[in-house]
Amino acid sequence: QFQSIKVKVCPDSEHVFNDQFWEGLDLVVNAVDNIKARQYIDDRCVWFEKPFFESGTLGTKCHSQIVIPHHTLSYNDIKDPPE
């Protein structure tokens, strides 16, 4: 069963998105609109070793990346991440 949570995922909401939350995930699919949010979620996925499908935009083009912690580059490993 799925539950919708309407809270910004960021350091200020770690009381909601705590260790138990991240440990309970099998996969993370992301579609956020700013680099800081992407970097934060990428950090959490690497820390908790969760596969991560990052999607967003690169100007008028689609951007996507699959991150498998400790096997592929993470979003934060890219020198100039797309905006």
SVG drawing of the C-alpha trace seen along z (x, -y; Angstrom):
<svg xmlns="http://www.w3.org/2000/svg" viewBox="-2 -25 36 28">
<polyline fill="none" stroke="black" stroke-width="0.4" points="0.0,0.0 1.2,-3.5 1.0,-6.6 1.3,-10.1 3.4,-12.5 3.4,-16.2 6.6,-17.3 9.7,-18.8 12.6,-16.2 15.5,-18.1 17.6,-18.3 14.8,-20.2 12.4,-17.2 14.7,-14.4 12.2,-13.9 9.7,-12.7 12.2,-11.2 14.3,-9.5 16.5,-6.4 13.5,-4.1 11.9,-5.7 15.0,-5.4 15.8,-1.8 12.2,-0.8 12.7,-1.7 13.7,0.6 14.2,-2.0 14.0,-5.8 12.5,-7.5 13.1,-11.3 11.7,-14.2 12.5,-17.4 13.1,-20.8 16.4,-22.0 20.0,-20.8 20.1,-21.1 17.2,-18.7 18.7,-16.2 22.0,-16.4 20.4,-15.8 18.4,-12.8 21.4,-11.4 23.4,-11.6 20.7,-9.8 20.4,-7.1 24.2,-6.5 24.3,-6.5 21.4,-4.0 22.6,-2.1 19.3,-2.5 19.2,-2.3 18.1,-5.7 16.5,-6.8 17.1,-10.5 15.0,-12.3 14.6,-15.9 15.2,-18.4 18.2,-19.8 16.9,-23.0 14.3,-21.7 15.7,-18.2 15.0,-15.3 17.7,-14.1 17.8,-10.8 20.4,-8.8 20.4,-5.5 22.6,-5.4 23.5,-2.1 25.5,-3.0 29.1,-1.8 28.7,-0.5 27.9,-3.6 28.6,-7.3 26.2,-9.1 24.5,-12.4 27.0,-14.2 29.9,-12.6 29.2,-14.6 31.3,-17.7 28.7,-20.0 25.3,-18.5 22.5,-19.5 20.2,-22.2"/>
</svg>
